[in-house]
Amino acid sequence: MFEAVEGMLAEHAELESRLALPETHADARLARTLNRRYAELNAIIATWREWQQHGDDAEAARELAADDPSFADEVDGLLEQREEAAERLRRLLVPRDPADDKDALLEVKSGEGGEESALFAGDLLRMYSRYAERRGWKTEILDATESDLGGYKSVTVAVKSPGATEPGQTPYALLKFEGGVHRVQRVPVTESQGRIHTSAAGVLVMPEAEQVDVEINDNDLRIDVFRSSGPGGQSVNTTDSAVRITHLPTGIVVSCQNEKSQLQNKEQALRILRARLLQAAQDAADAEASDARRSQVRTVDRSERIRTYNYPENRISDHRTGYKAYNLDQVLDGDLQPLLDSCVETDMAARLAALED
């Protein structure tokens, strides 16, 4: 497995030479891409050299111990340090999701359960918003369709890190594990008999695409405008400011009616469309490489759930990782990190196993 590092030495040297050239830095996007890869290789090669050094030192201590038994005590410690370096190196060699350095767009949609599902979608939105606050991220609602009782039939929110964030700690790298069907068990506010109901909401997570990531041809778009509407269908706008964009080659449709101006709604809709096209391209590439992505929501069906929120027991259960805790109230208040850590570790273990195979 570690033999692959030797092949990276030449790439590392080449990148070092290219980054020393002024013309490289004239192209900001190229320089950023090369710097990111150079930093990755730096970490891998430094850890590989540490692993080698601990092995050499252990061998030297073993030879010296033949004449001086006091050196024997050092061998076990050096071998332990070597194994720790080996574990770090294995993790560094696991291929990363190329979108792990990006911000995220989340779509939360109500599903089975009617009004109760829409209220739960609102609870999920608040959970993600509070989690983002804890990490110092910014959130922005791009589009929302509210239900009669104040929940959401559908809501799209952008989650952005205000500064540079290390890979694996960006909004998309962590929140991508939230994609799927979330099931809730509780007594709905509309239930007069106090019976527990089960409903579901779906979450779709996409990396936010920059304009340079996805090229959109204006001729591939059909743009329709219509009047915004609120709960119950009552008009909330007297002009045709809402925008629906259809990407003809893929059939992807996005709409936005949150802003007051047609131009603003068009920009927000294009932002969502870019993210969906980038996600579709990555899904296609993953399928071609037989690297199956973690399944996200296809239909908001209770049977396809990734997680269950049980209010009577104050229990949260993730069905992919086996994580279970009885602090649902804290999770809904944004204490989401332990859940996400369990997903990251499960994903890492699967990637390591695939790499070793």
Buried (B, 14 or more C-beta within 10 A) or exposed (E): EBEEBEEBEEEBEEBEEBBEEEEBBEEEEEBEEBBEBBEBBEEBBBBBEBBBBBBEBBEBBBEBBEEEEEBEEBBEEBBEBBEBBBEBBBBBBBEEBEBBBBBBBBBBBBBBBBBBBBBBBBBBBEBBBBBBEEBEBEBEBBBBBBBEBEBBBBBBBBBBBEEEBEEBEBBBBBBBBBBBBBBBBBBBEEEEEEEEBBBBBBBBBBBBBEEEBBEBEEEEBEEEBEEBBEBEEEEBBEEEBBBBBBBEEEEBBBBBBBBEEBEBBBBBBBBBBBBBBBBBBBEEEEEEEEEEBBEBBEEBBBEBBBBBBBBEEBBBBBBBBEBEBEEBEBBBBBBBBEBBBBBBEBBBEEBBEEBEE
